[in-house]
């Protein structure tokens, strides 16, 4: 298991079924999104996570058609964020998970030092200097509100937009301040803004679960229904 799959397993509902497929794992449960997308509330375990041997995770609901595939080394896709949020993970925790997934990939690549945004300082430093910018204060309150609270020495902010509206983001460094190998900016409170990095906007990958996996999962889910009806 890895950070992504461990997080998924920690929030899977108690009423679920687990089965192997292709040497990996399928976890089926009642989809938490069906009723919010105009469908009847799922009671047939139409939702399923697919945990791959490569550390990836997929999700597919055979009723509301929520579908995504998540790499263990990329920020969360919008659909995976939506599923995990519906299962009870807070937005701030999702933002940290998304950053940690990307940071692990960058750290493994031993990337060269990058230039940081203008005016970037730790949130603690800004607060100690008496900055009262409401954007900073809102971000600081959110990070401190996480349980356990995050260390504000390790998160950064700038009042300089840097041509990217960057003052609306909190920044996590890959590496450290003396030798940063990358940075990732997470928007808050407007989480609909794009994730920003030292390479620009993070483009969400358009990966889909392979059709063969979907067909097998769909067959297994409906087979479960048939077994229940025959009892």
C-alpha positions as CSV (number, residue, x, y, z in Angstrom):
1,X,0.0,0.0,0.0
2,X,1.0,3.7,-0.3
3,X,-0.3,7.0,0.9
4,X,-3.1,7.1,-1.7
5,X,-4.4,3.6,-1.2
6,X,-4.0,3.8,2.6
7,X,-6.2,7.0,2.6
8,X,-8.8,5.3,0.5
9,X,-8.9,2.2,2.7
10,X,-9.3,4.4,5.8
11,X,-12.6,5.9,4.6
12,X,-14.2,3.0,2.8
13,X,-17.7,2.4,4.4
14,X,-18.0,-0.5,6.9
15,X,-20.5,-2.2,4.6
16,X,-18.3,-3.2,1.7
17,X,-17.1,-6.2,-0.2
18,X,-13.6,-6.9,-1.3
19,X,-12.5,-9.2,-4.1
20,X,-9.3,-9.7,-6.1
21,X,-9.1,-8.8,-9.8
22,X,-6.0,-9.2,-12.0
23,X,-3.9,-9.7,-8.9
24,X,-5.1,-6.4,-7.4
25,X,-8.2,-5.4,-5.3
26,X,-11.7,-4.3,-6.0
27,X,-13.7,-2.7,-3.0
28,X,-17.4,-2.3,-3.7
29,X,-19.8,-0.3,-1.6
30,X,-22.8,2.0,-1.9
31,X,-21.8,5.0,-4.0
32,X,-22.0,8.2,-1.9
33,X,-22.6,10.4,-4.9
34,X,-25.6,8.8,-6.7
35,X,-28.3,10.8,-4.9
36,X,-26.4,14.1,-5.4
37,X,-26.4,13.5,-9.2
38,X,-30.1,12.9,-9.7
39,X,-30.1,9.1,-9.2
40,X,-31.8,7.0,-6.6
41,X,-29.7,6.4,-3.5
42,X,-27.4,3.5,-4.1
43,X,-28.2,0.4,-2.1
44,X,-26.6,-2.2,-4.5
45,X,-22.9,-1.5,-4.0
46,X,-22.6,0.1,-7.4
47,X,-19.5,2.1,-6.4
48,X,-16.1,0.5,-6.5
49,X,-12.5,1.4,-5.9
50,X,-9.9,-0.5,-7.9
51,X,-6.5,-0.6,-6.1
52,X,-3.7,-1.3,-8.6
53,X,-0.5,-3.2,-8.1
54,X,1.4,0.0,-9.2
55,X,-0.1,2.0,-6.3
56,X,-2.7,3.7,-8.4
57,X,-6.4,3.8,-7.6
58,X,-9.5,3.9,-9.8
59,X,-13.2,4.6,-8.9
60,X,-16.2,3.7,-11.0
61,X,-19.9,3.9,-10.2
62,X,-22.1,1.8,-12.5
63,X,-25.2,4.0,-11.8
64,X,-24.2,7.7,-11.7
65,X,-21.1,7.1,-13.9
66,X,-18.7,8.9,-11.7
67,X,-15.3,7.6,-13.0
68,X,-11.7,8.4,-12.5
69,X,-8.2,6.9,-12.3
70,X,-5.7,8.4,-9.9
71,X,-1.9,8.1,-10.1
72,X,0.0,7.8,-6.8
73,X,2.4,10.5,-8.0
74,X,0.0,13.3,-9.2
75,X,-2.3,15.7,-7.5
76,X,-5.8,14.4,-7.0
77,X,-8.1,14.5,-10.0
78,X,-11.3,16.5,-9.5
79,X,-13.4,13.3,-9.6
80,X,-11.3,11.5,-7.0
81,X,-11.4,14.6,-4.8
82,X,-15.2,14.5,-5.1
83,X,-15.5,10.9,-4.1
84,X,-13.2,11.2,-1.1
85,X,-15.0,14.4,0.0
86,X,-18.3,12.5,-0.1
87,X,-16.8,9.8,2.0
88,X,-15.9,12.4,4.7
89,X,-12.4,13.8,4.1
90,X,-12.3,17.6,4.7
91,X,-11.1,19.9,1.9
92,X,-8.0,20.9,3.8
93,X,-7.0,17.3,4.3
94,X,-7.6,16.7,0.5
95,X,-5.4,19.6,-0.3
96,X,-2.6,18.2,1.8
97,X,-3.0,14.7,0.4
98,X,-2.9,16.2,-3.1
99,X,0.3,18.1,-2.4
100,X,2.0,15.1,-0.7
101,X,1.2,12.8,-3.7
102,X,2.9,15.2,-6.0
103,X,5.8,16.0,-3.7
104,X,6.7,12.3,-3.4
105,X,7.2,12.2,-7.2
106,X,9.3,15.3,-7.4
107,X,11.4,14.2,-4.5
108,X,12.2,10.9,-6.1
109,X,13.4,12.7,-9.3
110,X,16.2,14.7,-7.5
111,X,15.1,17.8,-9.5
112,X,17.5,20.8,-9.7
113,X,16.9,23.9,-7.7
114,X,14.1,26.1,-8.9
115,X,13.4,29.9,-8.6
116,X,10.8,30.6,-6.0
117,X,7.9,33.2,-6.5
118,X,8.7,36.8,-5.5
119,X,8.0,37.7,-1.9
120,X,7.6,34.1,-0.7
121,X,7.9,33.8,3.1
122,X,6.7,31.2,5.6
123,X,3.2,31.9,7.0
124,X,4.7,32.2,10.5
125,X,7.1,34.9,9.3
126,X,4.2,36.9,7.8
127,X,2.2,36.6,11.0
128,X,5.1,37.5,13.3
129,X,5.6,40.7,11.2
130,X,2.0,41.6,11.8
131,X,0.6,41.1,8.4
132,X,-3.2,41.5,8.5
133,X,-4.0,40.6,4.9
134,X,-7.4,38.7,5.1
135,X,-6.2,36.2,2.5
136,X,-3.2,35.2,4.7
137,X,-5.3,35.1,7.9
138,X,-7.9,32.9,6.3
139,X,-5.3,30.5,5.0
140,X,-3.5,30.4,8.4
141,X,-6.7,29.7,10.2
142,X,-7.6,26.9,7.9
143,X,-4.2,25.2,8.2
144,X,-4.2,25.5,12.0
145,X,-7.7,24.1,12.1
146,X,-6.6,20.7,10.7
147,X,-6.3,18.0,13.3
148,X,-3.4,17.8,14.2
149,X,-2.7,21.4,13.1
150,X,-0.1,21.8,10.4
151,X,3.3,23.5,11.1
152,X,3.0,27.0,9.6
153,X,6.8,27.2,9.3
154,X,6.5,24.7,6.5
155,X,3.9,26.5,4.5
156,X,4.4,29.7,2.5
157,X,2.6,32.7,1.2
158,X,3.3,35.8,-0.8
159,X,1.3,39.1,-1.2
160,X,2.9,39.4,-4.7
161,X,0.5,38.0,-7.3
162,X,3.5,37.1,-9.5
163,X,1.2,37.5,-12.5
164,X,-0.7,34.3,-11.4
165,X,-3.0,35.6,-8.6
166,X,-0.6,33.7,-6.4
167,X,-1.7,35.7,-3.3
168,X,-4.8,33.5,-3.3
169,X,-2.7,30.4,-2.7
170,X,-0.7,28.7,0.0
171,X,2.6,27.2,-1.1
172,X,4.3,24.0,-0.2
173,X,8.0,23.5,-1.1
174,X,9.5,20.3,-2.4
175,X,13.0,20.2,-0.9
176,X,13.5,23.1,1.5
177,X,14.0,26.9,1.4
178,X,17.8,26.5,0.9
179,X,17.4,24.2,-2.0
180,X,13.9,24.0,-3.4
181,X,13.4,21.5,-6.2
182,X,9.8,22.6,-6.8
183,X,6.7,24.3,-5.4
184,X,3.0,23.6,-5.5
185,X,0.4,26.3,-4.8
186,X,-3.0,25.2,-3.5
187,X,-5.9,27.7,-3.8
188,X,-7.9,28.7,-0.7
189,X,-10.7,29.5,-0.1
190,X,-11.6,29.4,-3.8
191,X,-10.8,25.8,-4.4
192,X,-12.0,26.0,-8.0
193,X,-8.9,27.9,-9.0
194,X,-6.3,25.7,-10.7
195,X,-3.4,24.1,-8.8
196,X,-0.2,26.0,-9.7
197,X,3.4,24.8,-9.7
198,X,6.8,26.1,-10.7
199,X,6.0,24.7,-14.2
200,X,2.7,26.6,-14.5
201,X,-0.9,25.3,-14.2
202,X,-1.1,21.6,-13.2
203,X,-3.0,20.0,-16.0
204,X,-5.3,17.3,-14.7
205,X,-4.5,14.0,-16.5
206,X,-7.3,12.6,-18.6
207,X,-6.6,9.0,-17.6
208,X,-9.5,6.6,-17.6
209,X,-9.9,3.2,-16.1
210,X,-9.1,0.6,-18.8
211,X,-12.3,-0.8,-20.4
212,X,-11.3,-4.4,-19.5
213,X,-11.1,-3.4,-15.8
214,X,-14.5,-1.7,-16.0
215,X,-16.1,-4.7,-17.7
216,X,-14.8,-7.1,-15.1
217,X,-15.8,-4.8,-12.3
218,X,-19.3,-4.3,-13.7
219,X,-19.7,-8.1,-14.2
220,X,-18.6,-8.7,-10.6
221,X,-20.9,-6.1,-9.1
222,X,-24.0,-7.3,-10.9
223,X,-23.1,-10.9,-10.1
224,X,-23.3,-9.9,-6.4
225,X,-26.8,-8.6,-7.0
226,X,-27.9,-11.8,-8.6
227,X,-26.5,-13.8,-5.7
228,X,-28.5,-11.6,-3.2
229,X,-31.7,-11.9,-5.2
230,X,-31.4,-15.7,-5.5
231,X,-31.3,-16.1,-1.7
